[in-house]
Amino acid sequence: MGTILGEIATDFNYTTDQGGNLGAMFIVGGIIGCIPFGIWVEKKQTYKTAIIVICASACVFCLLEYFFFGLKIIPLSFCLCFFQGFVSLPIMSVAFDFGVEITYPIGESFSTGLLMDAG
């Protein structure tokens, strides 16, 4: 999503600078979003609940972007892209942590590498 956000933005008549800034907001939101989700998973060990919350929230923000992106309200678009990244990108860190927990006797680097190879 962060990669193609600029192309989606140009389809909705945003400038290339605005499209790049929307992508940057997505990535910054994702980096910040990994912090609370990572802390939550480490403290509570509720991986399945975290993944369900992340996926449901990502779907909600994706739908919000679909309906409100065409209005071309720049601050709203920036907020939506930020929160889309905030709830979308942590799925990777939570899923890797979950994979490491499932394959416990195996080393962390091996199981994470295997997850990266699997796609």
N, C-alpha and C positions, 0 to 999 in steps of 0.2 A: 504494500500500500504506500509506503513512504517513497518507493522508487517511482511509481507511476502517478503520484499525486500531482506533479507538475503538469503532466500530460492531461490529466482529468481537468485541472484548473484552466488550462488553455482552451479546452472544449467548452467551458462555461464562460469564456471571454475574460478571464483574469489575465493579467500581464504575466510575462515569464518571471519577473521579479517576485510578484505576488505568489506565483506557483512554487517558486523556490523557497520562499518564506513559509508557505504552508507545509512543505515537506520538512523544513527545519523544525517547525513547531511540532510536527508529528514525532520526529526523532527525539527532540528535547523532552517532550511529554513521556515518551517511552522510557528514556533513561531515568527520569524522576519517578515514574510509575513502578520501576523495578524495585525501588527501595521499600515502599510499604508492603508490596506483595511478598518480597523476599523475607522481610521481617516476620510477616504474618505466618508464612509457611514454616519458617524455622522455629517459631515459638509454639504454634498450634499443631503442626504436623498434619494438617488437613488439606492434603494435596488435591483430592477429588473436588472438594468444595471450592477451593481456590480456582481450579481450572473451570468449573461450572460458572463461577462468578465472572471470571475473566472473559469467557466465551459469550456469555449472555450480555455483559456490558459492551463488548466489542460489537455485537450485533445491533444493540440499541444505538450506539453512536454511529455505526455505519448507516443505519436507516435515517438517523437525524441528518447526517451529511447528505444523503440522497435527496431528502426533501428540502433542506435549507441551503444547499450549496448554490442552487440556481438563483437565489435571491440577491446574491452578490453583496451581502453585508459583510464587509471585510473583518471587523472584530469578531462577529459571530463565527465566521469561517475559521479564523485563527483559533478560537476557543474550541470549536468542534474538532479540528485537527489535533490540537494539543491533547484533548481528552481521549480522542480515538487512539492516539499513540500511548497515552497513559494506561489505558486498559488493554491494548492489543499486544504490545511488545513484551510485557512481563510473562506471557505464556511460554516464551522460550526458556527463561530462567527457572520458572516453576516446573516445567516439564523436564528439564535437565536434572533438577534437584530430585524430582520424583523418580526419574530413571536411575539415579545413583542410589537412592534409598531402596528401590526394588532389587537391584543387583548388588546388594551390600557386600558380600565377601569379595567381589571383584573390585579392582581399583577404580577410583573416581575417574582418572584420565581415560581408562579403557572404555568404561561404559558411556562417558560423554562423547568420546570419539566415535563409538559405534552408533550413538544417536545422531551425530552429525552426518555420518556416512549414510544412514538410513533416510535422511531427508527430513 
